[in-house]
């Protein structure tokens, strides 16, 4: 942390998430898919933010003698997976006997 209370590692993780989400979002937007640049950036940065919170946000629960964290930090990540899966399931539609938006749901789940 610097003098302003900003963790450089967390900022780098979020910037990398923004860049990676943007790469996939640009490809989807150029191919005319329903979820594009902004959607993929938002999902990717949001999931990364939850990841940062789960890895760096519970350090006050660490026992300094043993180094054991007395909180289940994996619960945050598992709930992100469930939430994005639910969002993706809502995107999948059946139109005229064909499945639509399956790859969109998969790409949203992947960037998360």
HELIX and SHEET records of a PDB file:
HELIX    1   1 UNK A    8  UNK A   30  1                                  23    
HELIX    2   2 UNK A   37  UNK A   56  1                                  20    
HELIX    3   3 UNK A   59  UNK A   61  5                                   3    
HELIX    4   4 UNK A   74  UNK A   91  1                                  18    
HELIX    5   5 UNK A  102  UNK A  111  1                                  10    
SHEET    1   A 2 UNK A  93  UNK A  95  0                                        
SHEET    2   A 2 UNK A  98  UNK A 100 -1                                        
END                                                                             
